[in-house]
Amino acid sequence: MTITQTIHAKTTVSMTDLRRNPSKIMQIAGDLPVAVLNHNKPEAYLLSAKAYEALLELIDDVSLIKTIQSRKGGKTVKVKLDDL
């Protein structure tokens, strides 16, 4: 029985190549993820700081959307700006 594993990156690199020249790997990848393979299976994903920060922003946005949706149609309170 063969188990296949999806690689979620267009660029792949072996652990050995990553150890040899990490800065070159990051330069080639740019802002796209790199799959780090161990025995031809994905062991980790390498992201640039810019890509990681964008991912965190997306996670934050999804969390905010879920909060907004859960409160939609809930009880509202009218206030005057002068009261604040």
Phi, psi and omega in degrees: 000126179255129178256123178261147181235130180287137175257123185263047178202147177281334182253134176234155179211146177280160177301320181298312180296323179296318178296324184290319186208072183297325182293325178293320179298315180296322179295316179295319184289327185065233181260013179261153180290153176238129175274126178263118186260141173234114185056044177064020175235142181297124179256327182200166173238137181252128180237147172290162178300320181297316180293321179296317179296322177295322178296318177297321177298317179297318178298317179297318179297316180297319179298317179296318179299318179297320178296315180299315181295324180290333180267351182297132179080006180280185181293137177243156179232128179270133177225158175263143180301327179294333180285342181274000000 
